[in-house]
Amino acid sequence: MSSSVTEEPRATGAEASTGADAVTGAESATGAGAGAPAGDRPPRGKAAAAVRAALAAASGVLLYLSFPPRPLWWLAPFALALLAGCLHGRRARAGFGLGLLHGLGFLLPLLVWTSEGVGPVPWIALSTLEALLIGLTTLGVSLVSRLPAWPLWGAAVWVAGEALRARAPFGGFPWGKLAFGQADGFFLPLAALGGTPLLSFGIVLCGFGLYEALRTALQHPRRSAAALAALAVAAPVGTALAARPLVSDAAEDGTAVAAVIQGNVPRAGFDFNSQRRAVLDNHAKRTVQLAEDVRAGRVPRPDFVVWPENSSDIDPFTQPDAHRVIDNAVRAVGVPVAIGSVLAPETGPLRNTMILWDPVKGPTETYDKRKIQPFGERIPMRSFVRIFSADVDRVQRDFGPGKEPGVFDMAGSGIGMVTCYEAAFDDAVRSTVRAGAQVIAVPSNNATFGRTQMTYQQLAMDRVRAVEHSRTVLVPVTSGVSAVIRPDGKIVQQTEMFTADALVAEVPLRSTETPATRLGPLPEYALLALAAGGFGWVLARRVHARRSAA
C-alpha cells in the first residue's frame, strides 16, 4: 500500500521495541489490522479499534470530571494518560478520530450550559466544532508519538492545539483549556511562571509521562527509556514546587476595602433582559442598602464599589431616568463605583461598557469590552446560522469591540476591568495588568445560563488569573456567584446564586509582575516552536525511510 499523510511506515528494530501500545497490546502482538482497510480488518482488529474508541471517549468524560465545580483536578493527568494509550503509535487518521471522540466526551457535558434557553442545536454545534479542533490536535500527537521522548513533543502539540482554539474560528473559544481545571491543583503555581500555556503543558506532560512510564515498565525497557518516562512525570512536579514562592497574597502597595454588588435579576434565562429596569433598580437598591450598612457600622466603608456587567442595560448617557437612579445610588455610598452598562450610539454597534462613576463628578471614564462573544453578543454569518436556529435574532444589533485596556483610578487604586468572557483570554487579562492594574475586576452576567455549572467554570478561570498575575480578583455577577479572590487564588468571600448581596473585603494591592506577566506569549511561542520541531523530526524520518526503501 502506498504511503500517505495518514500512513506511517511500520516501526522496525529498536523503534519497534518501544512501539507497542499498552492499551492495544493484543493487536500489536498479533499484527491484527496492521495497515488493513477498516472493512478488511479481522474481528479481533475491529474489537481492538472499538475498545480504543470507547477508551478515548471515556478519557474525555474523565477529563470533564476533573473540572469545576468538582475539586477533582488530579483526574486530569490520568485522563490524559488514558488518551495517550489510545493515541500512541496510531496513524494520523486514527489519531484524529480518537481525538474527536475524546473531545465530544469532554465538551458535550462541559458546555451543556450553552443550551440553556436556546435548545440543543447551539450546544451540539459548538461542542462538535471544538471537538474537531481537538481531533486535529490529537492527529498531531499521534504523528509525534513514535519519536524518542514523545511525551515532550506530544505535550507541546497539545498546547499548540489550545492556542488554535483560543484564536479560531470567530476569534477563538478558550473554554475547556486544561489550565482552567486546575484552580485547586498542585500544578497551579506554573501559571505564575509561564501562564496558562505552561500550566496546560505541565498537566499534559505529566499525563503522557504516566502512560509512557507504565508502557515501558510493562515491556522491560532500556534504562534510557525508563529515565525519560520518569522525567516526563517528575519535571512538571518539580517545576510546580519550585514556582510556589511566586504565589503570594502579601500587600505591596497597601490595602483597599473593596465592595462588589450582586443585585440579582427578576428571572433566569434570556428573558431577564426584558426587565432591564428591574435589574438596574436591584443593583441601585443593594448599593443604597450597603450605604445604610456602612452608616450603621455593620460593614466597613469601602474605598470603591464594582457592579456587574449588564447591571444597567439602559444607556445612562441617553436615558435621564437611568442616569438619575445610578447617580443617586453612587451618591448614597459616597465612593467611586464601576457600572456595567450597554451603550447604544445612534449609529454603529452597541458597546458593552464599564463606566467609572464618581459621587461628585458623575460618569468620568469608560472601558469597552474588547473580546465580544460570537453568537452571544455578535452573530457571524447571521443569514446562514438562522437556517439552524431562529434564536440568532434575539441579538438584533451586534456589539462592537473596544480597543484599549481599561484601568480605573478608584480612590487611588488601579482597578483593571476584564469583562466576563474576556477572562478566558490570556492577552486580555495580561494587557490589563501591564496597563497598571493593582486589582483585577471581572464584572460578569451569568443570568442567561441559570443555575448551570457555567458560573463555577468561569470562577475557576478567575482564580487561575489571580495566581497567574498575582492580583486580587473581584468578581461581581448579576445573579451570582460573586466572589473576592486573593492573589494566591483562594476565595475569601462569595455569594449564593440568585440572591441580592454585597461583599465587602480588605484586599491587598500589588504591582509586582510575575514571570508570566512579563513574558506574556513567549512561553506559548516557545512551546509552539517545540511542536514544530517535533513535526519537522517526523517529516525528516519519513523522508529518510522512503529513501531507504527506494
Sequence and secondary structure as in RCSB ss.txt:
>XXXX:A:sequence
MSSSVTEEPRATGAEASTGADAVTGAESATGAGAGAPAGDRPPRGKAAAAVRAALAAASGVLLYLSFPPRPLWWL
APFALALLAGCLHGRRARAGFGLGLLHGLGFLLPLLVWTSEGVGPVPWIALSTLEALLIGLTTLGVSLVSRLPAW
PLWGAAVWVAGEALRARAPFGGFPWGKLAFGQADGFFLPLAALGGTPLLSFGIVLCGFGLYEALRTALQHPRRSA
AALAALAVAAPVGTALAARPLVSDAAEDGTAVAAVIQGNVPRAGFDFNSQRRAVLDNHAKRTVQLAEDVRAGRVP
RPDFVVWPENSSDIDPFTQPDAHRVIDNAVRAVGVPVAIGSVLAPETGPLRNTMILWDPVKGPTETYDKRKIQPF
GERIPMRSFVRIFSADVDRVQRDFGPGKEPGVFDMAGSGIGMVTCYEAAFDDAVRSTVRAGAQVIAVPSNNATFG
RTQMTYQQLAMDRVRAVEHSRTVLVPVTSGVSAVIRPDGKIVQQTEMFTADALVAEVPLRSTETPATRLGPLPEY
ALLALAAGGFGWVLARRVHARRSAA
>XXXX:A:secstr
    TT      HHHHHT   STTHHHHHHTTTSS  GGG  HHHHHHHHHHHHHHHHHHHHHHHTSTTS  TTH
HHHHHHHHHHHHTT  HHHHHHHHHHHHHHHHHHHTGGGGTTT HHHHHHHHHHHHHHHHHHHHHHHHHTTSTTH
HHHHHHHHHHHHHHHTTTTTT   TT GGGG TTSTTTTHHHHHHHHHHHHHHHHHHHHHHHHHHHHHT   HHH
HHHHHHHHHHHHHHHHHTGGG     SS EEEEEEEE   SSSSGGGGGGHHHHHHHHHHHHHHHHHHHHTTSS 
  SEEE  TTTB S TTT HHHHHHHHHHHHHHTS EEEEEEE  SSS BEEEEEEEETTTEEEEEEE SS  BT
TTB TTHHHHTTT GGGGG  S B    S EEEEETTEEEEE  GGGGG HHHHHHHHHTT SEEE  B  GGGT
TSTHHHHHHHHHHHHHHHHT EEEE BSSS  EEE TTS EEEE  TTS EEEEEEEE      HHHHHTTHHHH
HHHHHHHHHHHHHHHHHHHHHHHH 
